[in-house]
Amino acid sequence: MPTTVSKKNMENYDVLIVGAGPAGVSAAKSAALGGAKTILLEKQPTIMASKPCGEATSQKTLETAGVEAKPSIVMHRADAMVFAPNMKYVHIDQIGFSINKTLFLQEIVAQAAEAGAHIRVREEVQEIGRSSDKLMVVKTSRGEYKVNVVIGADGYNSTVARNLGINEKSEPIPTVQYTMVNCNLEYPDSVRFYLGNEIAPRGYAWIFPKGEKLTEVGVGVRGAPAKQHLDRFVKLFEKELGKGQIIDYRGAPVPIGGIIEQNILDGAMLIGDAAGMVVPLTGAGIHSSVVAGLFAGEVAASVSSEGDCSKARLEEFNRKYDEDWGRRIKKSLKVMQAIEKLSDNELNLLQEILKADDILDLANGFEIRKVAKKLLSHPIFAMKLARSLL
Ligand SMILES: Cc1cc2nc3c(=O)[nH]c(=O)nc-3n(C[C@H](O)[C@H](O)[C@H](O)COP(=O)(O)OP(=O)(O)OC[C@H]3O[C@@H](n4cnc5c(N)ncnc54)[C@H](O)[C@@H]3O)c2cc1C
């Protein structure tokens, strides 16, 4: 439960953001641009992509974030291939980016600083409570702050959520990833996704080329040991990955169960992974977190200037986010729940029916009704898929 703290010599800010991932840096930028006295706190010693990530995203993400697609940030341009268990694939001819996420975050944080935000690294938020005058009080490894609004952008195992007594969590999928060098990729200009109950039960495996030398190879699985599946996957691609060496091996949960309901309280918001703002079927969270950050910062700045930081007023964030991203996340969750029930034979069959556009629609939660209608006339998928998507 939230504690009540009251101390002197605190620093005062309008908006305090916890965590400098894609959600936090974007929130800091937009809160500062909105005129709020803003501070961003990051527990790591540097602003960097400290959590493992495939770092694959769309051109649109960079546009949304206001980051130029320069060579230092965009390490690779690649199309996509989605493989069924029988190794037949659908080719998606749309170019996406493999980015250097650290430089991407640093670019946005520089924009936040230019807009007037204060950035502090190596400062871990430890406790959050409320003062007697109902403001938020944030205790860190270095000091204390009194603020109008706290934005928790501190990832899946959110300290902010825990301190505010929010126990609700989006369902996680455990993922593990190797960054490898010296691979000999058959498709060096495609990001590859592999589906199947053998390869990655209730998840998928991936091979993402990154620049000339690096390859991200990972799996996300549910109800099965992730590391074991990753090693089996690497073995399956012996010809391409056998000579590769692992230079980074990390894992982290990805919240794919949709957005939590309790993401707003009086004086506080949770965004990004902390609130389950990830596209469930793909596990992609960079774009959705940037958008969340931009909206959260904007709303926090405006409620703060009005002097009403109540839950009811902060709900404006959910209204803005739900219009597009919230709906997409809901639809993608529906698709994921339907697809994870399919057998490998059914996935093979589906690969023959679906076109690239259909896959993009399903994965991103765009036009899922259109795809569902297409499947309605199919003897197997009418019942197994179409009805649950309509
Ligand atoms: C293996 C893997 C592969 C992925 N691949 C992709 C991909 O290719 N494309 C894609 O779009 N998404 C991918 N994702 C998802 C994506 O990485 C996340 O959805 C996204 O980074 C979430 O951003 P965020 O800002 O909410 O949180 P995070 O990126 O988790 O950032 C949270 C920040 O908060 C800081 N922090 C935590 N606690 C505190 C505290 N108490 N005080 C101060 N700071 C704190 C952390 O150090 C961190 O910097 C992947 C995830 C995983 C695990």
PDBQT file of the ligand as one rigid body, heavy atoms in Angstrom, charges set to zero:
ROOT
HETATM    1  C1  LIG A 401      14.267 -10.267 -25.857  1.00  0.00    +0.000 C 
HETATM    2  C2  LIG A 401      13.372  -9.121 -26.250  1.00  0.00    +0.000 A 
HETATM    3  C3  LIG A 401      13.308  -8.739 -27.589  1.00  0.00    +0.000 A 
HETATM    4  C4  LIG A 401      12.491  -7.662 -27.969  1.00  0.00    +0.000 A 
HETATM    5  N1  LIG A 401      12.512  -7.278 -29.270  1.00  0.00    +0.000 NA
HETATM    6  C5  LIG A 401      11.774  -6.200 -29.659  1.00  0.00    +0.000 A 
HETATM    7  C6  LIG A 401      11.851  -5.731 -30.990  1.00  0.00    +0.000 A 
HETATM    8  O1  LIG A 401      12.622  -6.244 -31.822  1.00  0.00    +0.000 OA
HETATM    9  N2  LIG A 401      11.068  -4.682 -31.347  1.00  0.00    +0.000 N 
HETATM   10  C7  LIG A 401      10.227  -4.056 -30.456  1.00  0.00    +0.000 A 
HETATM   11  O2  LIG A 401       9.507  -3.115 -30.844  1.00  0.00    +0.000 OA
HETATM   12  N3  LIG A 401      10.159  -4.477 -29.162  1.00  0.00    +0.000 NA
HETATM   13  C8  LIG A 401      10.921  -5.512 -28.741  1.00  0.00    +0.000 A 
HETATM   14  N4  LIG A 401      10.892  -5.900 -27.431  1.00  0.00    +0.000 N 
HETATM   15  C9  LIG A 401      10.026  -5.156 -26.483  1.00  0.00    +0.000 C 
HETATM   16  C10 LIG A 401      10.666  -3.813 -26.097  1.00  0.00    +0.000 C 
HETATM   17  O3  LIG A 401      12.014  -4.010 -25.761  1.00  0.00    +0.000 OA
HETATM   18  C11 LIG A 401       9.925  -3.184 -24.913  1.00  0.00    +0.000 C 
HETATM   19  O4  LIG A 401       8.532  -3.309 -25.108  1.00  0.00    +0.000 OA
HETATM   20  C12 LIG A 401      10.260  -1.700 -24.722  1.00  0.00    +0.000 C 
HETATM   21  O5  LIG A 401      11.641  -1.502 -24.520  1.00  0.00    +0.000 OA
HETATM   22  C13 LIG A 401       9.503  -1.154 -23.509  1.00  0.00    +0.000 C 
HETATM   23  O6  LIG A 401       9.906   0.152 -23.233  1.00  0.00    +0.000 OA
HETATM   24  P1  LIG A 401       9.690   0.805 -21.795  1.00  0.00    +0.000 P 
HETATM   25  O7  LIG A 401      10.235   2.191 -21.911  1.00  0.00    +0.000 OA
HETATM   26  O8  LIG A 401       8.298   0.626 -21.367  1.00  0.00    +0.000 OA
HETATM   27  O9  LIG A 401      10.560  -0.050 -20.768  1.00  0.00    +0.000 OA
HETATM   28  P2  LIG A 401      12.055  -0.513 -20.747  1.00  0.00    +0.000 P 
HETATM   29  O10 LIG A 401      12.667  -0.505 -22.090  1.00  0.00    +0.000 OA
HETATM   30  O11 LIG A 401      12.050  -1.787 -19.970  1.00  0.00    +0.000 OA
HETATM   31  O12 LIG A 401      12.795   0.620 -19.888  1.00  0.00    +0.000 OA
HETATM   32  C14 LIG A 401      12.595   0.764 -18.500  1.00  0.00    +0.000 C 
HETATM   33  C15 LIG A 401      13.712   1.628 -17.936  1.00  0.00    +0.000 C 
HETATM   34  O13 LIG A 401      13.424   1.893 -16.562  1.00  0.00    +0.000 OA
HETATM   35  C16 LIG A 401      14.617   1.811 -15.804  1.00  0.00    +0.000 C 
HETATM   36  N5  LIG A 401      14.235   1.550 -14.417  1.00  0.00    +0.000 N 
HETATM   37  C17 LIG A 401      13.629   0.421 -13.935  1.00  0.00    +0.000 A 
HETATM   38  N6  LIG A 401      13.385   0.560 -12.611  1.00  0.00    +0.000 NA
HETATM   39  C18 LIG A 401      13.844   1.789 -12.259  1.00  0.00    +0.000 A 
HETATM   40  C19 LIG A 401      13.868   2.490 -11.017  1.00  0.00    +0.000 A 
HETATM   41  N7  LIG A 401      13.365   1.956  -9.882  1.00  0.00    +0.000 N 
HETATM   42  N8  LIG A 401      14.412   3.725 -10.995  1.00  0.00    +0.000 NA
HETATM   43  C20 LIG A 401      14.906   4.295 -12.136  1.00  0.00    +0.000 A 
HETATM   44  N9  LIG A 401      14.913   3.655 -13.332  1.00  0.00    +0.000 NA
HETATM   45  C21 LIG A 401      14.377   2.418 -13.397  1.00  0.00    +0.000 A 
HETATM   46  C22 LIG A 401      15.360   0.665 -16.487  1.00  0.00    +0.000 C 
HETATM   47  O14 LIG A 401      16.742   0.676 -16.178  1.00  0.00    +0.000 OA
HETATM   48  C23 LIG A 401      15.080   0.953 -17.959  1.00  0.00    +0.000 C 
HETATM   49  O15 LIG A 401      16.024   1.830 -18.514  1.00  0.00    +0.000 OA
HETATM   50  C24 LIG A 401      11.695  -6.975 -27.003  1.00  0.00    +0.000 A 
HETATM   51  C25 LIG A 401      11.762  -7.351 -25.667  1.00  0.00    +0.000 A 
HETATM   52  C26 LIG A 401      12.600  -8.408 -25.291  1.00  0.00    +0.000 A 
HETATM   53  C27 LIG A 401      12.679  -8.786 -23.841  1.00  0.00    +0.000 C 
ENDROOT
TORSDOF 0
